């Protein structure tokens, strides 16, 4: 039976970089994103460059009914997924009360509910086949409360805690669970202009390469960059009120949306 690595959020950024890194290693892929038209050229390019099979599935993970249909398709299908990469995610910046609730709800649906649902569905399929590997993408923002990015930071704290708990639960089933906590990733889009455009940030390709190597070693917590590891450890040494105030100062400085 042909085996596949399934990657959500695969049309851009880190998800795309992880897809390329895995294809370079000869992995067959199932790419998931909202829009089929953005996935099609990616699938063609990866197939031509690396000679792997690349399937694609358009699914808006923020829509529960569409997610349920996708999960049913996976459960009834014959393709074996031995690596699940939950990379799809959404972010909001600025004051919580100033956001449209629909935007915050979409964030929670994608970052928490869809990720958890896919872990449950694919995890059960992996257990039937005797094992597999799950990679959930959290964030450096999971290390402390995140004023001005409240829902995003809280959602990533959930991903971190959930993934570590799941790793212990599934240890004897042959399913390996890892969680990736990258810092800001250098991006040409520059969602956070003063931060993501910095040369101090790793590129998506650098993070992806570090990540696939860490997966080979079955690392529980994957945190690329020595500077990021120090930043993640620092909140443990500080009172929580200090951590949240420092996080608030940083987020107010770098948020593209005014926090006044």
C-alpha positions in Angstrom: 0.0 0.0 0.0 1.3 3.4 -1.0 2.1 5.7 1.9 1.5 9.4 2.1 2.4 12.4 4.2 -0.6 14.7 4.5 0.1 18.4 5.1 -2.5 21.0 5.8 -1.8 24.7 5.0 0.4 23.5 2.2 -0.1 26.3 -0.3 2.4 28.8 1.1 4.9 29.6 3.8 6.0 26.8 6.2 3.5 24.3 4.9 4.8 24.6 1.4 8.4 24.4 2.6 7.6 21.3 4.5 6.0 19.8 1.5 9.1 20.4 -0.6 11.4 19.1 2.1 9.5 15.9 2.3 9.1 15.5 -1.5 12.9 15.9 -1.7 13.2 12.8 0.4 10.9 10.9 -1.9 7.7 11.1 0.2 4.4 10.9 -1.6 2.1 13.8 -0.5 -1.5 14.8 0.1 -1.6 18.6 0.1 -4.5 20.4 1.8 -5.4 24.0 1.5 -8.5 26.2 0.9 -8.1 26.8 -2.8 -7.5 24.1 -5.4 -6.1 26.6 -7.9 -3.2 27.4 -5.6 -2.4 23.8 -5.0 -2.4 22.6 -8.6 0.8 24.3 -9.8 2.5 23.2 -6.6 1.6 19.6 -7.1 2.8 19.7 -10.7 6.1 21.2 -9.8 6.8 18.8 -6.9 6.0 15.8 -9.1 8.2 17.0 -11.9 11.1 17.9 -9.7 11.2 15.0 -7.3 9.2 12.2 -9.1 6.8 11.7 -6.2 3.0 11.3 -6.3 1.2 14.5 -5.1 -2.5 14.5 -4.4 -4.4 17.6 -3.5 -7.5 18.4 -1.6 -9.2 21.8 -1.3 -10.9 22.1 2.1 -11.7 25.1 4.2 -10.8 23.8 7.7 -12.7 26.6 9.4 -16.0 25.2 8.1 -17.0 22.2 10.3 -19.3 20.6 7.7 -16.5 20.7 5.1 -14.1 19.3 7.6 -16.5 16.5 8.5 -16.8 15.6 4.8 -13.1 15.5 4.4 -12.6 13.4 7.4 -15.2 10.9 6.2 -13.4 10.7 2.8 -10.1 9.9 4.6 -11.7 7.3 6.8 -13.4 5.5 3.9 -10.4 5.9 1.5 -7.7 3.3 0.9 -4.7 5.6 1.0 -2.5 5.1 4.0 -1.3 8.3 5.7 1.7 7.5 7.9 2.7 11.2 8.5 0.2 13.9 9.4 1.5 17.5 9.4 -1.0 19.9 10.9 0.4 23.2 9.6 -2.7 25.1 8.7 -3.3 28.1 11.0 -4.7 31.6 11.3 -3.6 34.7 13.2 -5.2 37.9 14.4 -3.4 40.9 15.8 -4.6 43.9 17.8 -7.2 44.3 20.5 -9.5 41.3 21.0 -12.6 43.4 21.4 -11.9 45.2 18.1 -11.9 42.0 16.0 -14.9 40.7 14.2 -16.1 37.6 16.1 -16.2 35.6 12.8 -12.5 36.1 12.4 -11.7 34.8 16.0 -14.1 31.9 15.5 -12.3 30.9 12.3 -9.0 31.0 14.1 -10.2 28.7 16.8 -11.9 26.4 14.3 -8.6 26.0 12.4 -5.9 26.2 15.1 -7.7 24.0 17.6 -10.8 22.1 16.4 -9.6 21.1 13.0 -6.2 20.1 14.2 -7.7 18.0 17.0 -10.2 16.4 14.7 -7.6 15.4 12.2 -5.4 14.0 15.0 -8.3 11.8 16.2 -9.3 10.6 12.7 -5.8 10.0 11.3 -4.5 8.7 14.6 -7.2 6.0 14.6 -6.3 5.0 11.1 -2.6 4.9 12.1 -3.4 2.7 15.1 -5.1 0.2 12.8 -2.0 0.0 10.6 0.4 -0.3 13.6 1.9 3.2 13.7 2.7 6.5 12.1 3.9 10.0 12.9 2.0 13.2 13.8 3.6 16.7 13.6 1.5 19.6 15.0 2.7 23.1 14.4 2.4 25.4 17.4 4.5 28.6 17.9 7.0 30.3 20.1 3.9 32.3 21.1 2.7 29.3 23.1 5.3 29.9 25.8 3.5 32.8 27.4 0.1 34.7 27.4 0.0 37.0 24.4 -1.7 40.3 24.8 -2.7 41.8 21.4 -2.6 38.3 20.0 -4.7 36.7 22.7 -6.6 34.0 20.7 -3.6 33.1 18.6 -1.2 32.7 21.6 -3.8 30.7 23.5 -4.6 28.5 20.6 -0.9 27.6 20.2 -0.6 27.0 23.9 -3.4 24.4 23.4 -1.5 22.8 20.5 1.7 22.5 22.6 -0.1 21.0 25.6 -2.3 18.7 23.6 0.6 17.4 21.5 2.8 16.6 24.5 -0.1 14.8 26.2 -0.9 12.8 23.0 2.7 11.8 22.7 2.5 10.0 26.1 -0.9 8.5 25.4 0.2 7.0 22.0 3.7 5.9 23.0 2.7 2.2 23.0 0.7 2.3 19.8 3.6 3.0 17.5 2.4 6.5 16.8 5.0 9.2 17.3 3.8 12.7 18.1 6.0 15.8 17.8 5.2 19.5 18.1 7.0 22.3 16.2 7.4 25.7 17.9 9.0 28.1 15.4 9.6 31.7 16.1 8.8 34.4 13.5 9.6 33.1 10.0 11.3 35.4 7.5 8.7 36.2 4.9 8.5 38.3 1.7 4.9 39.0 2.7 6.0 40.5 6.0 2.8 40.1 8.0 4.7 41.6 10.9 6.9 44.1 9.1 9.5 44.9 11.7 9.9 41.3 12.8 9.4 38.8 9.9 11.5 40.9 7.6 14.5 40.7 10.0 17.6 38.8 9.0 17.6 37.3 12.5 14.5 35.2 11.6 14.9 31.8 10.0 13.4 31.3 6.5 10.6 28.8 6.0 13.0 26.5 4.1 15.5 26.6 7.1 12.7 25.7 9.5 11.4 22.9 7.3 14.9 21.4 6.9 15.5 21.5 10.7 12.1 20.0 11.3 12.4 16.9 9.0 15.7 16.1 10.6 14.2 16.4 14.0 11.3 14.1 12.9 13.9 11.5 11.9 15.1 11.6 15.5 11.6 11.5 16.9 12.0 14.7 18.9 9.1 15.6 21.1 9.5 19.3 21.0 11.1 20.9 17.9 12.2 24.5 18.3 14.5 25.7 15.5 17.0 28.4 16.4 19.1 28.8 19.6 17.7 32.4 20.2 14.1 31.0 20.0 14.9 28.3 22.5 16.2 30.9 25.0 13.1 33.1 24.4 10.8 30.1 25.1 12.7 29.2 28.3 12.7 32.7 29.7 9.0 32.9 30.8 9.6 29.9 33.1 12.1 32.0 35.1 9.7 35.0 35.5 6.5 35.6 37.4 3.5 35.2 35.0 2.5 38.9 35.5 6.0 39.9 34.2 5.8 37.5 31.3 2.4 38.7 30.1 3.5 42.4 30.4 6.7 41.8 28.4 4.7 39.9 25.8 2.2 42.8 25.6 5.0 45.3 25.1 6.5 43.2 22.3 3.2 42.6 20.5 2.2 46.2 20.7 5.5 47.2 19.1 5.3 44.7 16.3 1.6 44.4 15.6 0.6 45.8 12.2 -2.8 46.8 13.7 -2.8 49.6 16.2 -3.3 48.5 19.7 -4.5 51.8 21.0 
